[in-house]
């Protein structure tokens, strides 16, 4: 069961300091990742359990990350919430 909801505190856009990678975590449990000028470079679903996030790309690729002190650590990248 997907534990993501509209009220989940991690829903929103997360971005690297240089702005190159942008993860939009949607309230419906889907995500859209932009890379550089390439919008929707990756799309899929995600699930958050506690401070941990799992990603399942529509192409079958999987990844994960952790939220630590309001920062998303994912695949060697650090993403901050876009305000």
Buried (B, 14 or more C-beta within 10 A) or exposed (E): EEEBEEEEEBBBBBBBEEEEBBBBBBEEBBBBBBEEEEEEBBBBBBBBEEEEBEBBBEEEEEBEBEBEEEEBBBEEBBBEBEE
